[in-house]
Amino acid sequence: MNTLALQQPLAERFREPNTPYLSPSRIGEFFGFRIQELAERARVHRNTPTARPQSPQLQKYAQDLIRVLAAATEMTGEPERAAFLLRNEPLRAFDYKTAIQVIEEGKADAVIAYLESFAGGAAG
């Protein structure tokens, strides 16, 4: 059997069961956000994560979180450690904001590029 088939993609861990979208409750639980806090961070109404979890704006934020989590997991080797760092580690390159704060500003790609620069040894 193919070992790649045995490995679950990171995004699948956060899938809303039997749907093609990410679960706000699973993401919130993993990152330690209350549902209302997740809504605030995604800049949607506080009821959106439960009433309309497929909301495009909420899903975009969730996808950005998971993309950055995947990049950070490649560096740390474990998603839980990566999530801790994304929530808590101030980043000098982003005026000492955390990666989560930068993602909230819509700059997930910049965070990924920053993380990848460390993986390549270019940043310090």
Kinemage of the C-alpha trace (Angstrom):
@kinemage 1
@onewidth
@group {chain A} dominant
@subgroup {mainchain}
@vectorlist {calphas} color= white
{ca met a 1} P 0.000 0.000 0.000
{ca asn a 2} L 1.219 3.510 -0.803
{ca thr a 3} L 2.454 5.271 2.353
{ca leu a 4} L 1.312 8.631 0.957
{ca ala a 5} L -2.232 7.303 0.900
{ca leu a 6} L -1.924 6.610 4.622
{ca gln a 7} L -0.950 10.189 5.433
{ca gln a 8} L -3.919 12.480 5.959
{ca pro a 9} L -3.451 15.966 4.463
{ca leu a 10} L -3.368 18.681 7.127
{ca ala a 11} L -6.445 20.412 5.694
{ca glu a 12} L -8.450 17.177 5.983
{ca arg a 13} L -8.010 17.344 9.759
{ca phe a 14} L -10.105 20.530 9.718
{ca arg a 15} L -12.775 19.464 7.243
{ca glu a 16} L -16.418 19.889 8.161
{ca pro a 17} L -17.698 16.295 7.972
{ca asn a 18} L -19.272 15.374 4.638
{ca thr a 19} L -18.713 18.832 3.140
{ca pro a 20} L -16.130 20.444 0.871
{ca tyr a 21} L -15.282 23.238 3.336
{ca leu a 22} L -13.268 23.797 6.490
{ca ser a 23} L -14.887 23.547 9.905
{ca pro a 24} L -14.787 26.803 11.897
{ca ser a 25} L -15.363 24.853 15.123
{ca arg a 26} L -12.469 22.451 14.467
{ca ile a 27} L -10.154 25.301 13.537
{ca gly a 28} L -11.238 27.343 16.540
{ca glu a 29} L -10.715 24.419 18.885
{ca phe a 30} L -7.284 23.647 17.452
{ca phe a 31} L -6.040 27.245 17.708
{ca gly a 32} L -7.767 27.876 21.045
{ca phe a 33} L -10.251 30.442 19.699
{ca arg a 34} L -13.819 30.661 20.899
{ca ile a 35} L -16.219 30.664 17.947
{ca gln a 36} L -17.033 34.348 18.504
{ca glu a 37} L -13.308 35.162 18.569
{ca leu a 38} L -12.814 33.268 15.304
{ca ala a 39} L -15.639 35.321 13.775
{ca glu a 40} L -13.992 38.556 14.932
{ca arg a 41} L -10.627 37.496 13.498
{ca ala a 42} L -12.259 36.572 10.170
{ca arg a 43} L -14.228 39.835 10.252
{ca val a 44} L -17.614 38.166 9.943
{ca his a 45} L -20.749 38.360 12.084
{ca arg a 46} L -20.469 36.416 15.336
{ca asn a 47} L -23.170 33.952 14.209
{ca thr a 48} L -21.557 33.202 10.835
{ca pro a 49} L -19.296 30.322 11.989
{ca thr a 50} L -22.300 28.338 13.220
{ca ala a 51} L -25.090 29.619 10.936
{ca arg a 52} L -23.112 29.865 7.671
{ca pro a 53} L -19.788 28.049 8.074
{ca gln a 54} L -19.434 27.949 4.276
{ca ser a 55} L -19.365 31.790 4.103
{ca pro a 56} L -16.728 32.800 1.525
{ca gln a 57} L -15.066 35.349 3.808
{ca leu a 58} L -14.903 32.913 6.715
{ca gln a 59} L -13.611 30.127 4.471
{ca lys a 60} L -10.928 32.433 3.024
{ca tyr a 61} L -9.678 33.217 6.532
{ca ala a 62} L -9.790 29.524 7.481
{ca gln a 63} L -7.885 28.569 4.325
{ca asp a 64} L -5.254 31.222 5.038
{ca leu a 65} L -4.826 29.912 8.580
{ca ile a 66} L -4.392 26.347 7.348
{ca arg a 67} L -1.971 27.363 4.569
{ca val a 68} L 0.244 29.178 7.075
{ca leu a 69} L -0.125 26.324 9.559
{ca ala a 70} L 1.054 23.894 6.863
{ca ala a 71} L 4.132 26.028 6.134
{ca ala a 72} L 4.928 26.371 9.839
{ca thr a 73} L 4.383 22.644 10.401
{ca glu a 74} L 7.003 21.877 7.762
{ca met a 75} L 9.470 23.848 9.877
{ca thr a 76} L 8.482 22.575 13.313
{ca gly a 77} L 7.496 19.030 12.453
{ca glu a 78} L 4.266 19.148 14.434
{ca pro a 79} L 1.050 21.136 13.887
{ca glu a 80} L 0.463 21.815 17.594
{ca arg a 81} L 3.878 23.426 18.033
{ca ala a 82} L 3.401 25.394 14.818
{ca ala a 83} L 0.015 26.700 16.044
{ca phe a 84} L 1.570 27.783 19.333
{ca leu a 85} L 4.259 29.747 17.503
{ca leu a 86} L 1.774 31.311 15.072
{ca arg a 87} L -0.307 32.543 17.997
{ca asn a 88} L 2.482 33.670 20.286
{ca glu a 89} L 5.797 34.394 18.560
{ca pro a 90} L 6.272 38.100 17.721
{ca leu a 91} L 7.814 38.500 14.264
{ca arg a 92} L 10.358 41.279 13.882
{ca ala a 93} L 9.751 41.496 10.124
{ca phe a 94} L 6.103 42.360 10.815
{ca asp a 95} L 6.622 44.977 13.540
{ca tyr a 96} L 6.547 42.262 16.214
{ca lys a 97} L 3.013 41.170 15.375
{ca thr a 98} L 2.263 37.471 15.582
{ca ala a 99} L 1.652 35.467 12.410
{ca ile a 100} L -2.028 35.208 13.378
{ca gln a 101} L -2.273 39.003 13.530
{ca val a 102} L -0.611 39.328 10.129
{ca ile a 103} L -3.008 36.740 8.663
{ca glu a 104} L -5.922 38.804 10.014
{ca glu a 105} L -4.573 41.716 7.965
{ca gly a 106} L -4.916 39.573 4.850
{ca lys a 107} L -1.181 38.936 4.476
{ca ala a 108} L -1.011 35.147 4.691
{ca asp a 109} L 1.194 34.976 1.592
{ca ala a 110} L 3.725 37.313 3.228
{ca val a 111} L 3.851 35.085 6.315
{ca ile a 112} L 4.353 31.988 4.156
{ca ala a 113} L 7.154 33.712 2.207
{ca tyr a 114} L 8.752 34.721 5.515
{ca leu a 115} L 8.577 31.166 6.865
{ca glu a 116} L 9.911 29.735 3.618
{ca ser a 117} L 12.843 32.145 3.751
{ca phe a 118} L 13.848 30.569 7.066
{ca ala a 119} L 13.513 27.102 5.620
{ca gly a 120} L 15.838 28.162 2.807
{ca gly a 121} L 18.247 29.833 5.212
{ca ala a 122} L 17.887 33.281 3.628
{ca ala a 123} L 16.350 35.186 6.536
{ca gly a 124} L 17.721 35.754 9.976
